[in-house]
Amino acid sequence: MNRRLPLAFALLKFVSGYFLISPQYDLHRDEYLYLTQGQHLAWGYLEVPPLIAAQGWVSMALGGGFFWVKFWPFLWGAATLYLVMRLAQRLGGGWFATALAGTCYLGTAFARLNLLFQPNSFEVVGFVFCLYWLVRYVQEERLRFLYLLGLGLGLGLLNKYTTLFFIAALGGALLLTPWRRLQLNRHFWGAAGLAGLLWLPNVAWQLWHGIPFLHHMQLLHDSQLVHVKAAEFWKMQLLMCIGAVWVWVPGLLALLLSRALRPYRAVGLVVVFGIGLQALLHGKDYYTLGYYPVLFSFGAWWWESRFKPLRQLNQPGALAWRPVVQAGLLGLPLLLLLPILPFIYPLRPPAAMAALRSRYAALGLYRWEDGQDHALPQDYADMRGWREMADKTWAAYQSLPAAVRAHTLIKCDNYGQASAINYYNRHRAMLLVHSFNGSFLYWYPVRPDWQAIIMIDDEPDPELITHFAACRPVARVRDPYAREQGTVISVGIKPDSEIISRANGEHRAALAEWEGPARLP
């Protein structure tokens, strides 16, 4: 079986990523957070399990530059593409099915997904990895394939807790097919044990910290998931992979209904159950992305099987048209991506993107979480202004007397600000920046002797100013395209004991919301 075509596609996917982001954009706010977590290694965090932090640690150990930050999403995207194309080959597909599965992946939502250093890229490759080895086990029933499946599940649980829903879908699918007999196989339980063993340290961390995952899910539900509408969810299931809908829909139907694919029916049921669970639980639409790539493989096999009767009939007219049809099918996912290419890859500078607003605003591409349209798409605005903020915070820190700097608290309103300022000032002699947002709660230094506080937030309110000998704004983010435009950097000198006590109390209260008051000293 020729692996050169999948390898060529995967290499192209990896390398091209470095040329698809304009240098006028910084990293995304979430990427700074995961890099910061990499400098505070633990078996868990308030936002995510530890795998993304381990990758962040490697990136920072290698210098923390653009190449090493983006290495991971580009790697996982290339690995997913390779597995999707190899799966098409494992099903018996030739060059056409292999290439079609690849162009479907390149021409759908995964083009955008694999640009950012976030857990989502590994989640997708993890789901595909598991289903790939499930297919291989169905084909050959080799025990090592079960353990590779267990490995994928264990690593998935260390990456995102949504893997629990994938496991539930997988369990339901196996029970409803003849593969329910696996429960009698001790190696099946050995593979499950491997997955549990890999996840165990994170489970222990969750238990030790009062299971903050439950609070995270409640916050997510109350602030975001409760607003997910069923109609919008199902519309996005169509739109996310619209460029390949004519491939993945036949792939799913063939998995569920085709006699030829009956041995693989569990794979189709995993997709149905996994997406159905997210719909039932009001999950975000992109939580389901990991279920689609395998459908590209099966759909590509289905399309190639449509051409086989033409070859067998040996009709000259039909055979003459076949290359043309095949070329059209291969190029269609990429052609359909072209109209929205500026919103997939941040290649155009901010001014050029802002100029497109009049043409694309009706599609909601410039609408942010606040429900308003802005100059840039929200993700792009989240990649602007961070260097400016970091430099101005450094200048504010340098403006303090040398004796005061060691006793200065630098506090931000959110994790993006704190993470980005730490990232860009990592080679400067500046104290770490803190926040009461997310996992920064674990790294906050509780002290009674602060001599100055640098605040990165809105304008300080008048009541707050009265607790300092002097307090004034010294700079603000001016970038007109940044989501953080207008963020103020203020310096307060000689805070009184009341404001220090209040800050320490706010920290305790915020941590108690996550871990419960019983966990606090």
Secondary structure, DSSP 4 states (H G I P E B T S, - for coil): ---HHHHHHHHHHHHHGGGSS-TT----HHHHHHHHHHTS--S--SSS-SHHHHHHHHHHHTT--HHHHHHHHHHHHHHHHHHHHHHHHHTT--HHHHHHHHHHHHTSTHHHHTTS-SHHHHHHHHHHHHHHHHHHHHHH--HHHHHHHHHHHHHHHTT-TTHHHHHHHHHHHHHTSGGGGGGG-HHHHHHHHHHHHHHHHHHHHHHHTT-HHHHHHHHHHHHTGGG--HHHHHHHHHHTTGGGHHHHHHHHHHHHH-STTGGGHHHHHHHHHHHHHHHHTT--GGGGGGGSHHHHHHHHHHHHHHHHHHHHHT-HHHHHHHHHHHHHHHHHHHHHHGGGHHHHS--S-HHHHHHTHHHHGGGTTTB-TTS-B-SS-HHHHTTSSHHHHHHHHHHHHHTS-HHHHTTEEEEESSHHHHHHHHHHTTTSS-PPPEESSGGGGGG----S--SEEEEEESPPPHHHHTTEEEEEEEEE---TT-TTTT-EEEEEEEE-HHHHHHHHHHHHHHHHHHH-GGG--
